[in-house]
Structures are given as structure tokens and as C-alpha cells.
Amino acid sequence: MTKRDVYLDYVASTPLCQECIDAMYYAMTSLYGNPSSTHHFGRKSNVIIEQSRRMIADLLYCSPKNLAFTSGATEAIHLGIKSICMAYKPTAIITSKLEHIATLKAVEESAMLFSIPLVYTQHNEKGDIDLSDLDKNLQQYPSSLLCLMHANNEIGNLLPVQEVGEMCKKYHTLFFCDMVQTIGKYDIALSEMPVDFAVASAHKFYGPKATGLFYYTHKIESLLSGGSQERNMRAGTENIYGIYGTAKALQKNMDNLKEIQTSVSNIKSYCIEQLMRISNDIVFVGGCEEGGLYNLLNFYIRDKNTDTIRMQLDIAGIAVSSSSACSSGSEQQSHVLSALGIKSKSLRVSFGIQTTKEDIDYLIQTLSTLRNRD
């Protein structure tokens, strides 16, 4: 079996699309004026930022005034949750133990900092939020802050955002939604969704790292002082290169969305078929086998050491992960799998527009060989 390089970790990060590279190159070589400066060099930089904001707003069907640029989703999450708690003093923060670690840390710190009760709503064995339990929590704590993700970054489960949002309105609750794994992958109209705040990260949709989006419908105060950038939402000179690259990457993705969804969904289906063909010992985690994100699978092989398999796959040139990239440096069990009562570690395999059937065949051949070893 000839070794080849196969990248199957697209939910962790994606390669830059050419349109993003071209935009960033232009910005790096032509836009060196500070966008806050009033001279024509500064105005030229500022125009690109505002054109990018308008382009992204049009693609996400919202107003440019409701979008702020950040250094990434983690900053946007902390900016949103902590500022909301500071400005609106919710009766409680309601979340789940399946959230991204950035959200879990932000709600823990906010609860402690502002002396707000922290409530974890229940989920079923597949990782779906128990809407009945959520309704009870919202009823018990009206005018609270709900923090739930649109799609789980480890197991791919999708939240029924419309239904949850309507519940929040019923109980006068602010809804903060982590959309890192769905913006750029689905046709999302933010202004038509019952969410009050949302975050996204450019490097999940073929854009640059260190550039995030924060969507807000209620005014909050910046956590960073020292400048009036981003309509006083975030002090600090804007990342012109990343912002322009983000706009172009999102535009490219949305222009080709149906093609991407069809291609990647077919690859996922093919991978499921081949995995089930080689072994009856493969266990899919969450709802990824039956639905969820169309570009993600999470599974483990009974009685096999997942860490060993992942390292051997890497030696063979295949890149997969065992949990969120933000915590993969840790030897600890995934907090998501632990919350689901799963003691085994798992493999998270995710696909992109560049993934081919030949890549999947190589993965399957390698897994088959590893599985048959003593």
C-alpha cells in the first residue's frame, strides 16, 4: 500500500481557498494604512473593512451594524457571554456539558465573576438536548442567558435552533448560539433566526485563522478598552488581511454551497458504508451516522486503543483527531464523550471539498490493516 497524505480534520481547520489567498495578498501589499487614520491611506483600509462587513452581512442576511470582527471564535464567545452578563445581569446562565470548551470556560468564569447561577440542561444518550428539561429550566429561570451550540464540533449533532429560540422568547431569555460549525456550511439567514448572539470562525470555511465574527442584536460593552474600533465593540487595530480574506472565503463557499454539500455528503455516506463493511466492531458516537453535520463522523473500534490507532494513522499520512483541536494536546478523555457516558476515546473524521473517494479508500485500507494486527 503506497503511502499518501490524507487530510481528514476539516472541522478543526480548512485550507485557504484561492480567493482568500488573493484577497489577503492584495491587503498585505496595498493596505498598510491604519484604518482609524483619517488620511487617504487609512480611509482606503477602512473602506475594505466596511465592504467586507457588508459582503458578509449580505451573505448571512443580516445588517452590517450587527457584525463585529474579532481575533477568532474564542474571543467572540468570551466577549459575548461576559459582556451580556455584565450588561443584562441574567437570572441564570443555562448551557449543556456538551458545549465547546471555550463556552464552558466562559460560562464558568462569568457565573463566578457576576454571582449568577449556572445551570446545565440535560441531553439524551445520543447527545441531543432534552427540550423538555430545557423548557423546565427556562421556566424556572426566566430572563436568563442560554448558551447552546448549533452543531456539536465533536459528534456533529444539530440543535433545533428555531424551536429553542421560540422557547427563549417565551421566557424572555437571551439566546447565545455558537455557530462555528454551521456558518459557511449551511445557508443561514441570521436575521430570520431566533438568536440574539452568534459566533463564527473563518478558518472553518476555507478562510484565515485568527479571524472571527460576532453577531449581536443587543448592545453590549467591549471587554477591551483603549480604542473605539468596531463601533466600540472591540478595541484594537483591525486585522485587515484576515477580514478581507474572510469575506472572500465566505463568498466563495456560499456561491458553491450546494456543490459542496452534495460532494461532502456523498463522501460521508461512502465512508460510513466502507467502515461498516470492514468491521462489525465500529461504534458511531452521537447522531453522526444517521444525520448531524454532513462533514463529520465520530466513531471508535471496540477493544482497540484509539490513541494508538490515531498515531498509526498519522504515521501512514492520515490526519484525523480524537476530540476538539482546542483540547487535543491533552491526554484526558473528551469532555463530550464523558458527558455521554462513553469511556472509550474516539476518532473524529471530517471531510472537505478536496476529499476524494481515494482518500477514504486509503483510510479504510489502513484501518483494516491496523484492526487485524494483534
N, C-alpha and C positions, 0 to 999 in steps of 0.2 A: 504494500500500500504506500503510494508516494505521498510524502508529507506536503501539506499545503497550509496556508494561513487562512483561517476562517474566523470572522468576527461575528459573534452571536451575543452581543451585550448592548443592543441598541437602546434599551430603556435606561441604561446607565449614561450613555452618551452616544452621539451620532457624528459621523464625519461631516465636515463642512461641504455644503453644496457649492458649485462653481459660482453661482450668482452671489452668494455670501462672500466668497473669497474676492471676487471682483469689486464688490462694494467696499469691503474693508481696505483693499489695496488703494482704491481711489481716496478714501477718507484718510488713510495714513500718509499718503503722499501729497494731498491737496488741502486738507482741512486741519491746519495747525494752529489756527486762531482759537483763543478761549471763547466758547460760545456765550459767555457772560459779558465779554468785551463789546463796547458799542461801536468800534471801528469796523470797517467792511470785512476784515478777516474774521472777526468774531461773529459778525452777522451771517456770514457765509456758513460758518459751522452751525450756528443756531438754526438757520433755515433747514439744513439737512436733518437736524434732530426733530424739528416740528413736522417736516414732511414725512419722516419715518413714523412719528407718532400717529399722524393722520392715516398713513397707509395701514398700520397695524389696527387702528380703530375701525377702519372700513372693513378689514378682513374679519374682524371679530364682532362686527355690528354693534359698536358702542361709540360713545363720544370720546374724542381725544382728551377732553378735560378730565376724564375718569381713568386715565392711564398714567402711571409713573414708571420710570426706568430705575432699576436697582442693580446691584452687583450680582444678583442671582436670586433663585427662589428662596434660599435660606434667609437671606436678608429681608426679602419681602414678607416672609412668614413672621419673622420676629417684629418687623416694623408694623405689620398689620395687627397681630394679636396683642402685642403690648400696648400699642397706641390706642386700640379700641378699648382695652381695659382701663387705660388712663383717662380716656375722654368720656366713656359712657358708663363706666362702673356697673357692668352686668351683675345680675344676682348670682350667677354661676357661670363657669366655663364647662361646657359639655363636649366631650370628644370620645374617641374609642382607643383602645390599646393597639389597634392595627395601623395607626397613622404613621407617617414618616417620622423618623427620629427628630427632625428639625421642629416639627409641630409639637411632638411630645415634650421636648425640652422647652419650647416657647410657652406652652400652657402651664407646665410645672413652675417655671420661673415667674410667670405672670400671676398665678394663683398665690404664690408665696409673697411676691412683691406688693400686690394690691389686696391681700387678705380676702380672696374670692374663693368660694368652694369649687373644687374640681371634681367633676362627675364623669365616670366612664360608662357610656351606654353599652348595652350588650350586643353580641353578634352570635350567629349560629356556627355550627361546626365547619361550614364551608367558608366562613369569613364575611358573610353578608350581614349588614347592620340589621338588628332586630327593630323594626319600625314601631312595633307595639311598645317595646321598652323605651324607645326614644320618645314616643308620644307621652309616656308617663313622666319621663324626666323633664320634658319641656313644660308639661302641665304643672309639675312641682316647682319648677324654676322659670316662671315667665320673665320676659325681658332679660334673658341670658345671652350668652355667646356660644354658638355651636360651631365647632371646628371639625369638619369631616372632609376627606379627600374624594374627588370624583372617581378616580381609579387607583386601586392599590398598586404601588410600584413593585411589590414582590410577588403577589399572587394574581393580580390583574382584575379582581372583582370590581364591577362598576356600581356606583351608588345611584339610586333613582333620584336624581337631583330635583326634578320637578316636584315630586311628592314630598320630599324632605323640605324643600323650600316653602311649599304651601303650609306645612306644619309649623315652620318657623314664623311665618306671617300670622298664623292663628294665635300664637303665643307671644307675639311682639319680640321675637328673638332675632338677633343679628346672625347671619349665616356667612361664615368664612370658609371658602372652599379651595382646597389645594387641587389645581387643575394642571399640574406639571406634566402628567402622563396623558392628558387628553387635548390640550390646546396644541394645535398644529397637526393633530391626528384625526380629529373629527371636525365637522362643520358646526362650530359653536357660535351662537348669537348671544353674547353676554347680556345685552340689554333686554333680551326676552327670557332670560333665565332668572329664577327667584333667588339669586345670590347677591349678597351685599358687598362681598370682597372675594377676590380670586387672585391666584398667583400662577405664573408660568416661568419656564426656563428655556432660553433659546437653544441650548445645546441638546435638547431633547428632540428638536425638529430641524436638524442639519444647520443650526446656527452656531454662533460662537459661545464659548464658555464665559462665565463671569458677566453675563447679561441676563437680567430677569425683568419680568413685568409684574406690576402690582395694579390690579383693577379695584377701584373703590367707588362706592356710591354715597358714602357718608364722609364728611370731612374729619380728618384726624390730624394730630400734630406730629411733626417729624421727631424721630428719636435722635437724629444727628443735627446739631446746631452748628452755625458758623457760615451759613450761606442760604440764599433764597432759591436755589435751583429746584427744578421740578415742582414749581408752584408751592414752594415751601414744604414740600413733602419729604425731600431728601437733600440735605446739604452736601456739597461736594461737586467738583467739576465732572460733567457728564462724560461717559465713555462713548465718544462719538463713533469710533470704529465699530464697537460692539452693537450700538444702537442701529446704525445703518445696515450692518450685516444681518441683524435680527429681522429687520423689516423685509429685506430681500429674501431671506431664507423662508420666512413665513409666507410671503407671497408665492414663492416657488412651490412650496408644499401645498398651499390651498389651490393653486392653479392646476395641480396634478393630483388632487386628493383622491378622486375615485380610482384612478390608475394605481395609486399607492395602496389604497385599502384593498382593492381586488388582488393585487400581486402579493402583498404581505399576508393577507388572509389565506390565500391558496398555499403559501409556503407553510404557514402554521398547520393547516389541515394535513398537508403532506407529512410534516414532521410527526404529528400525532399518529397517523396511520403507520408510519415506519417504526416508531417506538413501540407501538402495540404489537407489531409483527415480530419484533425480535425478542420480546420478553413479556411474560405474564406478571413479573415482579415489579413492574414500574407503577408507581402510585402518583397520580396527579394531585396537586395541592390546590385547595380553593376551588373556584369555578372555572379555572383556565381551560380545562378540556372541553367544556360544554359551551363556553361563551367568554365574557370578560373582554379585556384588551385583545385586539386582533393580532398583536405582535408579540405576545408573551406566553410562555409556558413555564410552569414550575412543577418539578417532579423529583422523586428520589427512587432509588432501586433498593428493594428490601434486602436487608442483610449485607449491604455493601457500604463501605466507608465513603461518604460523599466527598470529604476533603481530599482523599486520595484520588478519587476519580477526577475531580476538578483539576488537580495538579497534573495528572497524567494527560488530561485533555489539553492542558496548556502546553505541555511538552510536545504533544502531537501537532500543535499550532492552532488549537481551537480555543477561542476566548469565550467563556461563559462565567457566570458569577454564582454565588451561593446565597446572596442577600443583597440588600441595598448597597450600592457602591460607597455610600457615605459611611457605612459601618463595616465594610468588608475587610478592613485591616484588623478587625478584632476577631479573636478566636471564639468568641461567645456565640451561642445559638441565636438565630434570628429572633427578634422580639415578636415578629408577626407569627412565626411558626409556634413559638412558645405559647402565645395567646390562644392559638388554635389547639393546643394540647398535643402538638407533634414533637416528639423527642428527637427524631432524625433531622439532620441537616438536609438541604435540598439543592437542586441545580436550577438556576433561573436562566432560561434560554430565551433570547429575544431577537427579533428579526427586523430588517430594514429593506429599503427598496433595492439595495445591492445584493441581498441574499438570494442565492440560487438553489435549485434542487441538488446540484452537485455538492454544494456546501452541506446540505442536510444529509446526503448520501455518505459523505466523509464523516460527519458526526456519528451517524448510525453505525457505520463500519467500525469506527474507533470504539464506541460504546460497547458494541457486540464483542469485540476483542477483549476489552477490559473486563467485561462481565464474565467471560468464560475463563479468565485467569483464576488460579487458586488463590 
